[in-house]
Amino acid sequence: MKILIVEDEPEIREVVKHFLEEEHFIVEYAEDYQSGLDKVISYDYDCILLDVMLPDGNGIDLLREIKNMQKKDPVIILSAKDSVDDKVNGLEIGADDYLAKPFHLAELMARIKSVLRRKNQDGENILKYKNISIDPEARIVQINNKEISLNRKEYDLLYYFMINPGKTLQKTMLAEAIWGDYIDQADSLDFIYSQIKNLRKKLKTHSSEADFHAVYGIGYKFI
């Protein structure tokens, strides 16, 4: 899962980035309003952590732009000002949550997990499709209630397909979601085929009822 941090304070940004990477998230960041807007226009995120006070603009205005573009990326507002106005304005515009600085990283993690459950798992702790289940917090995958072993990228791929069952996912979309922004500029995305081939083999070995279907010239879907 991919998170964007829009934060101009380097110390806070780096601490949060390191913490989230330790929790197995892909983390991108922007240092100001304009670079944050550029990121949001170009890529999709599972969650955006948005500071209110930015050197060249206001996070609330950026949130408004996100909603005007009809982006579905969940947004958690971060603000040094524990302002009722900021909180009310952000939530009315469409923010999913609000967290005042200073905050504990454990609380931030809890807020992110709550947002992701609502966005990707219909509020449920366990994600299920056919005879496959995933516990995202424990990163445990089971088929027919038996745990299977996946490496990090295999897990990330399976999770992404599980939250998009039956949808055709473009190779660039998969690359950005699993390997991070700008990977779509790579000369070749053939490595995605290898990852899916290995994952398909493990799923078949454990009698998965779902499989990957290649959509020629576009990408894959999980059916």
Legacy VTK file of the C-alpha trace (Angstrom):
# vtk DataFile Version 3.0
C-alpha trace
ASCII
DATASET POLYDATA
POINTS 223 float
0.000 0.000 0.000
1.269 3.411 -0.996
1.174 6.550 1.119
1.945 10.154 0.191
3.280 12.518 2.854
2.804 16.217 2.057
4.915 17.849 4.767
7.459 20.685 4.668
9.221 19.939 7.968
12.122 17.576 7.079
12.444 16.058 10.541
8.779 15.123 10.832
8.679 13.930 7.235
11.692 11.638 7.622
10.539 10.191 10.955
7.088 9.371 9.584
8.526 8.053 6.313
10.953 5.715 8.093
8.250 4.500 10.483
5.803 3.697 7.680
8.459 1.954 5.598
9.215 -0.243 8.599
5.500 -1.115 8.561
5.879 -2.286 4.913
4.271 0.719 3.217
5.616 2.310 0.056
6.105 5.964 0.958
6.353 8.955 -1.361
6.617 12.553 -0.204
6.168 16.145 -1.306
7.715 19.166 0.414
5.240 21.848 -0.624
1.821 22.571 -2.141
2.881 22.497 -5.782
4.877 19.263 -5.617
2.029 17.708 -3.634
-0.456 18.758 -6.310
1.815 17.362 -9.037
2.007 14.017 -7.216
-1.750 13.815 -6.712
-2.427 14.625 -10.367
0.035 12.003 -11.601
-0.482 9.092 -9.187
-2.995 7.350 -6.924
-2.440 6.641 -3.234
-4.011 4.448 -0.587
-3.707 7.322 1.884
-2.458 10.943 1.838
-1.044 12.554 4.982
-1.581 16.264 4.402
-0.052 19.077 6.430
-2.155 22.254 6.625
0.684 24.807 6.707
2.791 24.553 3.546
5.400 27.081 2.355
3.639 27.904 -0.902
0.016 27.238 -0.065
-2.507 25.695 2.290
-3.220 22.018 2.784
-6.949 22.702 2.954
-6.773 24.205 -0.536
-4.884 21.133 -1.747
-7.589 18.930 -0.217
-10.169 20.971 -2.120
-8.242 20.372 -5.362
-8.124 16.622 -4.642
-11.899 16.538 -4.238
-12.485 18.733 -7.289
-10.520 16.176 -9.317
-12.852 13.515 -7.864
-9.881 11.545 -6.586
-10.802 8.772 -4.158
-7.504 8.818 -2.234
-8.286 8.982 1.523
-6.808 12.037 3.260
-5.691 12.465 6.872
-5.001 16.107 7.747
-1.976 16.805 9.949
-1.779 20.215 11.607
0.325 21.911 14.286
-2.694 24.089 14.930
-5.289 22.220 16.937
-7.801 24.523 15.314
-11.494 23.716 15.340
-11.883 25.683 12.088
-9.181 23.646 10.319
-10.727 20.414 11.534
-14.290 21.358 10.584
-13.279 22.770 7.191
-11.164 19.727 6.358
-13.838 17.223 7.309
-16.563 19.173 5.500
-14.490 19.295 2.307
-13.974 15.542 2.496
-10.969 14.653 4.666
-11.235 11.194 6.204
-9.560 12.083 9.496
-7.663 14.806 11.350
-4.619 14.476 13.602
-3.082 17.372 15.545
0.690 17.689 15.990
2.516 16.564 17.966
1.179 13.030 17.612
2.361 9.566 18.567
3.357 7.351 15.641
1.219 4.540 17.091
-1.844 6.786 16.894
-0.997 7.782 13.326
-0.691 4.100 12.425
-4.081 3.359 13.998
-5.699 6.193 12.015
-4.131 4.978 8.759
-5.273 1.388 9.363
-8.792 2.594 10.104
-8.904 4.587 6.861
-7.552 1.637 4.865
-10.116 -0.737 6.382
-12.898 1.587 5.288
-11.430 2.132 1.823
-10.207 -1.342 0.885
-11.923 -3.833 3.190
-15.447 -2.480 3.743
-14.493 -1.893 7.361
-13.574 -5.543 7.940
-10.325 -6.698 9.556
-9.991 -9.679 7.222
-10.070 -9.382 3.435
-11.629 -12.360 1.623
-12.025 -13.428 -2.009
-13.048 -16.954 -3.014
-11.123 -19.309 -0.689
-8.329 -16.791 -0.020
-8.157 -14.595 3.070
-5.681 -11.896 4.104
-5.116 -10.363 7.510
-3.487 -7.040 6.478
-2.309 -6.092 9.959
-0.509 -9.396 10.504
0.298 -9.790 6.778
-0.969 -13.371 6.895
-2.389 -15.076 3.797
-4.489 -18.225 4.025
-6.055 -20.507 1.442
-8.702 -22.901 2.750
-7.707 -21.693 6.247
-4.108 -22.834 5.754
-1.357 -20.205 5.878
0.883 -19.841 2.833
4.272 -18.180 2.610
4.747 -15.217 0.263
7.597 -12.768 -0.085
6.910 -9.056 0.320
6.209 -8.226 -3.332
4.075 -11.332 -3.826
2.019 -10.335 -0.796
1.671 -6.738 -1.996
0.568 -7.905 -5.447
-1.983 -10.342 -4.059
-3.410 -7.710 -1.701
-3.749 -5.211 -4.550
-5.578 -7.741 -6.722
-7.760 -8.807 -3.783
-9.044 -5.262 -3.274
-9.720 -5.012 -7.005
-11.266 -8.402 -7.878
-12.374 -8.790 -11.477
-10.947 -5.417 -12.515
-8.408 -5.120 -15.301
-5.288 -3.560 -13.750
-2.818 -1.930 -16.107
0.845 -2.839 -15.776
1.766 0.767 -14.993
-0.898 0.846 -12.278
0.509 -2.324 -10.731
4.075 -1.027 -10.957
3.228 2.277 -9.255
1.189 0.605 -6.504
3.782 -2.046 -5.647
7.134 -0.508 -6.574
6.432 3.212 -6.187
6.042 6.341 -8.281
8.100 6.817 -11.447
8.521 3.056 -11.954
6.174 3.554 -14.905
9.083 5.342 -16.600
11.162 2.158 -16.609
12.222 0.824 -20.008
10.315 -2.405 -19.435
7.660 -3.708 -17.048
8.377 -7.362 -17.860
9.338 -7.981 -14.237
5.633 -7.838 -13.361
5.037 -10.978 -15.455
7.725 -12.837 -13.491
6.231 -11.786 -10.155
2.724 -12.832 -11.185
4.005 -16.126 -12.595
5.639 -16.991 -9.248
2.581 -15.902 -7.282
0.228 -17.883 -9.538
2.322 -21.020 -8.992
2.061 -20.682 -5.199
-1.674 -20.078 -5.337
-2.259 -23.100 -7.578
-0.100 -25.289 -5.327
-2.453 -24.439 -2.458
-5.648 -24.981 -4.518
-6.663 -21.356 -4.930
-10.106 -20.819 -6.481
-8.901 -17.528 -8.027
-6.320 -17.006 -10.740
-4.731 -14.242 -12.809
-5.979 -13.598 -16.322
-3.742 -11.716 -18.746
-5.488 -8.995 -20.753
-3.376 -8.691 -23.879
-1.592 -5.377 -24.216
-3.070 -3.965 -21.017
-2.400 -5.915 -17.835
-4.078 -8.516 -15.627
-7.217 -9.211 -13.675
-7.958 -11.550 -10.751
-10.905 -13.863 -11.400
LINES 1 224
223 0 1 2 3 4 5 6 7 8 9 10 11 12 13 14 15 16 17 18 19 20 21 22 23 24 25 26 27 28 29 30 31 32 33 34 35 36 37 38 39 40 41 42 43 44 45 46 47 48 49 50 51 52 53 54 55 56 57 58 59 60 61 62 63 64 65 66 67 68 69 70 71 72 73 74 75 76 77 78 79 80 81 82 83 84 85 86 87 88 89 90 91 92 93 94 95 96 97 98 99 100 101 102 103 104 105 106 107 108 109 110 111 112 113 114 115 116 117 118 119 120 121 122 123 124 125 126 127 128 129 130 131 132 133 134 135 136 137 138 139 140 141 142 143 144 145 146 147 148 149 150 151 152 153 154 155 156 157 158 159 160 161 162 163 164 165 166 167 168 169 170 171 172 173 174 175 176 177 178 179 180 181 182 183 184 185 186 187 188 189 190 191 192 193 194 195 196 197 198 199 200 201 202 203 204 205 206 207 208 209 210 211 212 213 214 215 216 217 218 219 220 221 222
